[in-house]
């Protein structure tokens, strides 16, 4: 009985430390998940649109904004129902 009490105290300390390690790992995983979410939903689509605009200008040598202005000026804009 003399040795069992200190062993139980050490077991509870080790178990508590393991729980904190698991919480720390979970926090890291959540942060990585958030970073991937932002990357896939914001950064990559914006980068794709930017590259699409550059490609449009390089292929047709026309600014898409000028085309839209002409399209709207000629009355071919979005028609409301």
C-alpha positions in Angstrom: 0.0 0.0 0.0 2.9 2.3 0.5 4.0 2.2 -3.1 0.5 2.1 -4.7 -0.5 5.7 -3.6 2.5 7.4 -5.3 2.1 5.3 -8.4 -1.6 6.4 -8.7 -0.5 10.0 -8.3 2.0 9.6 -11.2 -0.6 7.9 -13.4 -3.0 10.8 -12.9 -0.3 13.3 -13.8 0.7 11.4 -16.9 -2.9 11.1 -18.0 -3.4 14.8 -17.5 -0.3 15.6 -19.6 -1.5 13.3 -22.4 -4.8 15.1 -22.4 -3.0 18.5 -22.8 -0.9 17.0 -25.6 -4.1 15.8 -27.4 -5.7 19.3 -27.0 -2.5 20.9 -28.4 -2.6 18.5 -31.4 -6.3 19.2 -32.0 -5.5 23.0 -32.0 -2.8 22.5 -34.6 -5.1 20.4 -36.7 -7.9 23.0 -36.5 -5.5 25.8 -37.5 -4.2 23.8 -40.5 -7.8 23.1 -41.5 -8.7 26.8 -41.4 -5.6 27.7 -43.5 -6.5 25.1 -46.1 -10.1 26.4 -46.2 -9.0 30.0 -46.7 -6.5 28.9 -49.4 -9.1 26.8 -51.4 -12.0 29.3 -51.0 -10.4 32.7 -51.4 -6.8 32.7 -52.6 -6.9 30.1 -55.3 -10.1 31.4 -57.0 -8.8 35.0 -56.9 -5.5 33.8 -58.4 -7.3 31.9 -61.1 -9.4 35.0 -62.0 -6.2 37.2 -62.1 -4.5 34.7 -64.4 -7.6 34.4 -66.6 -7.6 38.2 -67.0 -3.9 38.2 -68.0 -4.5 35.4 -70.4 -7.5 37.2 -71.9 -5.4 40.3 -72.5 -2.5 38.3 -74.0 -4.6 36.3 -76.4 -7.1 38.8 -77.7 -5.1 42.0 -76.9 -8.3 43.6 -75.5 -9.1 44.8 -72.0 -12.2 43.0 -70.8 -13.4 46.1 -69.0 -13.5 48.0 -72.3 -15.6 45.2 -73.9 -18.1 45.3 -71.0 -18.4 49.1 -71.2 -19.1 48.9 -75.0 -21.5 46.0 -74.4 -23.5 48.0 -71.8 -23.3 51.3 -73.9 -24.8 49.5 -76.9 -27.8 48.4 -74.8 -26.9 44.8 -74.7 -26.6 44.7 -70.9 -28.4 42.5 -68.5 -32.2 42.6 -69.2 -34.5 42.7 -66.1 -37.5 40.5 -66.2 
